[in-house]
Amino acid sequence: MTTLIHKAIEKTLGNLLKQKIEAVVLEPSKRAFANLNGTGDEVAGRLEQLADKHARAQLARELELPARTRFSDVFEFVDRVVVDLYGTQMTQELRWCEQFYLHKAAMRRLTLMWVTWENMRADMPATGEEVWMRTIGDYHMNFLMSGRGPFTRCTTSHKPDTPLTVVPLNQKLAEPDENKE
């Protein structure tokens, strides 16, 4: 008798689990792939857009961005905030590179600026932008545009950064220590 009850429970749970999996995984997948008709290039383009959308969502989660951001990415933030606030006459002391995205150090700082701007705007609607400008924006832009920032070599056109060099740790450990006897 208990065996029949166990089998009935297993069958019921199995059917419920199957229905749940179909509803949560299979049906959305079918809908997504149903929209992917067309040439190979068109399908590849749409798949790339889907992957980009999911990558942006993952990045937003990792960066702990507010659920609703004003700007979709760091590039829109630079176009709409940084250029407006810090657009100034370039001099020997102040540098900017039109291809800022080719400078890793600049991209790191600009991304941090964007994330903190979004968070401060969400957390402090009345004063967040002013506090951000004074404590974050001015600080990072003063460095980025200074003579020691990543744009130092960019006067009339982009000049690549010179990366720091390091000895890989495994190579350093493999070298004999001359001070040992």
QUIJO-V893744 format. One record per pair of residues at least 6 apart in sequence whose ideal C-beta (glycine too) atoms are under 7 Angstrom apart, sorted by the first residue. I is the first residue (numbers start at 1). J is the second residue. Records with the same first field share a line. If there is no record, write none. Layout:
# QUIJO-V893744
I = J + J
This chain:
# QUIJO-V893744
36 = 43 + 46
56 = 73
63 = 115
65 = 115 + 118
66 = 118 + 119 + 122
69 = 118
70 = 118 + 121
71 = 77 + 80 + 114
74 = 110 + 111 + 114
77 = 114 + 117
78 = 100 + 110
81 = 117
82 = 110
85 = 133 + 137
86 = 141
88 = 94
90 = 96
93 = 147
94 = 145
95 = 145 + 149 + 151 + 152 + 154
96 = 145 + 151
97 = 103 + 151 + 154 + 158
99 = 158
100 = 106 + 110
101 = 107
102 = 158
103 = 150 + 151 + 161
104 = 161
105 = 150 + 161
106 = 144 + 150 + 151
109 = 140 + 144
113 = 136 + 137 + 140
116 = 132 + 136
117 = 132
120 = 128 + 131 + 132
121 = 128 + 129
124 = 131
143 = 149
144 = 150 + 151
145 = 151
150 = 161
153 = 159
